[in-house]
Amino acid sequence: MGSGQLQMIRTACMLEEIRDKVIVLTGAMQPARLRKTDALFNVGCAVMALQLLTPGVHIVMNGRVFQPRRVRKNRTLQQFEEI
C-alpha cells in the first residue's frame, strides 16, 4: 500500500473518536492534474456520501463506501477493496 493510502486509512481510524458527525475521506489513484484521473469522480461521490451516510468515518473511492478498518488498496488492480 502506498504511503498516501496508508495515511488516509490511519487518519480515518483516528477520526473514529469523533461522534455524531459524518466524516468522509477521499482521494485519487491518479492526480487531478492528469488527463485521465479519478479525482473529480471521487470528490463528487464523497459529496453525495456526506448527504446520505449515517454518522461515522467513511472512505469513499471508486463509487464505493468503505469502513476505515475494513479497506486496503489492491496494488495489482489499482483500486480499494474491502477486507
Buried (B, 14 or more C-beta within 10 A) or exposed (E): BEEEBEEBBEBBEEBEEEEEEBBBBBBBBEEEEEEEBBBEBBBEBBEBBEEEBEEBBBBBBBEBBBBBEEBBBEEEEEEBBEE
